[in-house]
């Protein structure tokens, strides 16, 4: 696989390709230096996150391999995911071996490995848990299939249930969610019923399986887990109040449902092949239902990709490959009846078709890029020099993990900890027009645990409580703003009234793009700016009708110029910002100019009473100290 900017890897500086990779990489570093603990003092202040213990197997594995090989940890951060992602082929092969069908096995392996989502989510630098999910699933299914096949041999049946239970426990170490333990239990139940075990045996074998999985924890999880509750009510039953706030899941690609067309594009890249795979997959399940029934829960999870998140396609794709391979097998059988003389060549061509038609061509063009450019990383690293060791970073959740990794500073929120009220407080502090209110919000939120908010469901009363808050931050706090926040949405869940949602919407930017610069002229989609003299030309006349005004800000010269257009428009404005030879175009409501976010991020003002400008490198990082 191609990896852009290879030179960055030479100093182990910039090669991670997903936010969660920074978290697992940080854990590995802490394990190696002996500082990993149950409480994560860099996360979710002032509550502090409770971490998995023992540490995640992915991080622990990188440390073990580093110590055994003598290689630096960063090699394993880069390479473990693509290497481990192929291991599921081994248990899959042995699970499907009783079908005695090379086409089914090859189709399952090929589309399981090379569907675009799995390929992308297991690429170099994607130091995350997806790379071994299929391995544990197919290993457990292998043992469950052997257990349910031994109807009259109780010893071997219980032996394989034991192996399945141990596999699930190791899986828990890899991916710490009991949700999958329940799914494996359901798989065992389906298999026992499909293979007509006696009711008493079914009950005893299920009991034995769940005893292996810590039944007390399972029961407690089933009735108390917010993850399970929110998943069932939010994702399956589509109840809005149990969903993650829309401005989060709308910006997290893996949480967005996949369309039918997209599911074709990332799997077979061909409608006929996709439908072909689906039809013959159903036929295969019908003919071998007793054997394949144990995989139905995971097929169902795969189908949830159409409603609950495209990441689930990595579970659906192997089954599509299975169906496609079975269709080719039946076609070969039919052809051999007609021209039996060419049995071997036809068989070989069938295998070649199975493999070649299930590899989407777009993976050959995919280039793995580091998640951040070098200048961004350098800014994140500077936090360790610009801030005291015990400081809190007041920043958007989307960069929490990278900030922790590069600066070793504590963040208010990160990519692994979501709290609707904390998110609201952060957004409200930036949307506030009054500096004093922003200061009170930050002071309250960094001094008070989320469990002690006591807001009682009344947001108006909660805001009044904060407005009367008198204490200063108990720890040094720094407000960190960055480019990604210039295109974030706002909190729109049920904690907000319509009026409050609209107020915030007007105070936050809508879109941010980098303009294309050619010979000192920046093309900003309908606008062009001469960076030598800051002359603005409107190339799209529609802008004159739709936009209230254009504000050109030269951050190098600390100057701005306003171009009034249509005062009767819907109060939409364009901000054209020039800095260090680059030009950016922001779309916003004109109320945005009243917000603290505008004053801090766009103007980088340094005349506040409660906020001192410490560092300005727009748009990569603008940093203020809370006085």
Secondary structure as GFF3:
##gff-version 3
##sequence-region A 1 627
A	DSSP	alpha_helix	7	10	.	.	.	ID=ss1
A	DSSP	alpha_helix	19	33	.	.	.	ID=ss2
A	DSSP	beta_strand	39	40	.	.	.	ID=ss3
A	DSSP	beta_strand	49	50	.	.	.	ID=ss4
A	DSSP	alpha_helix	57	69	.	.	.	ID=ss5
A	DSSP	alpha_helix	73	84	.	.	.	ID=ss6
A	DSSP	alpha_helix	88	96	.	.	.	ID=ss7
A	DSSP	three_ten_helix	97	99	.	.	.	ID=ss8
A	DSSP	alpha_helix	102	114	.	.	.	ID=ss9
A	DSSP	alpha_helix	116	121	.	.	.	ID=ss10
A	DSSP	three_ten_helix	129	132	.	.	.	ID=ss11
A	DSSP	alpha_helix	133	149	.	.	.	ID=ss12
A	DSSP	alpha_helix	154	174	.	.	.	ID=ss13
A	DSSP	alpha_helix	179	194	.	.	.	ID=ss14
A	DSSP	alpha_helix	199	212	.	.	.	ID=ss15
A	DSSP	alpha_helix	215	224	.	.	.	ID=ss16
A	DSSP	alpha_helix	226	230	.	.	.	ID=ss17
A	DSSP	pi_helix	231	236	.	.	.	ID=ss18
A	DSSP	three_ten_helix	240	242	.	.	.	ID=ss19
A	DSSP	alpha_helix	246	249	.	.	.	ID=ss20
A	DSSP	three_ten_helix	253	255	.	.	.	ID=ss21
A	DSSP	alpha_helix	260	266	.	.	.	ID=ss22
A	DSSP	alpha_helix	271	287	.	.	.	ID=ss23
A	DSSP	alpha_helix	289	292	.	.	.	ID=ss24
A	DSSP	three_ten_helix	293	295	.	.	.	ID=ss25
A	DSSP	alpha_helix	296	303	.	.	.	ID=ss26
A	DSSP	three_ten_helix	304	306	.	.	.	ID=ss27
A	DSSP	three_ten_helix	310	312	.	.	.	ID=ss28
A	DSSP	alpha_helix	313	338	.	.	.	ID=ss29
A	DSSP	three_ten_helix	340	342	.	.	.	ID=ss30
A	DSSP	alpha_helix	343	356	.	.	.	ID=ss31
A	DSSP	three_ten_helix	361	364	.	.	.	ID=ss32
A	DSSP	alpha_helix	374	386	.	.	.	ID=ss33
A	DSSP	beta_strand	392	394	.	.	.	ID=ss34
A	DSSP	three_ten_helix	397	399	.	.	.	ID=ss35
A	DSSP	alpha_helix	400	407	.	.	.	ID=ss36
A	DSSP	beta_strand	410	411	.	.	.	ID=ss37
A	DSSP	alpha_helix	420	431	.	.	.	ID=ss38
A	DSSP	alpha_helix	435	447	.	.	.	ID=ss39
A	DSSP	three_ten_helix	450	452	.	.	.	ID=ss40
A	DSSP	alpha_helix	459	467	.	.	.	ID=ss41
A	DSSP	beta_strand	477	481	.	.	.	ID=ss42
A	DSSP	three_ten_helix	483	487	.	.	.	ID=ss43
A	DSSP	alpha_helix	498	507	.	.	.	ID=ss44
A	DSSP	beta_strand	511	514	.	.	.	ID=ss45
A	DSSP	beta_strand	516	518	.	.	.	ID=ss46
A	DSSP	beta_strand	521	523	.	.	.	ID=ss47
A	DSSP	beta_strand	527	530	.	.	.	ID=ss48
A	DSSP	beta_strand	535	538	.	.	.	ID=ss49
A	DSSP	alpha_helix	542	546	.	.	.	ID=ss50
A	DSSP	beta_strand	549	554	.	.	.	ID=ss51
A	DSSP	beta_strand	559	564	.	.	.	ID=ss52
A	DSSP	beta_strand	572	579	.	.	.	ID=ss53
A	DSSP	beta_strand	582	589	.	.	.	ID=ss54
A	DSSP	three_ten_helix	590	594	.	.	.	ID=ss55
A	DSSP	alpha_helix	596	597	.	.	.	ID=ss56
A	DSSP	pi_helix	598	602	.	.	.	ID=ss57
A	DSSP	beta_strand	611	617	.	.	.	ID=ss58
A	DSSP	beta_strand	621	626	.	.	.	ID=ss59
###
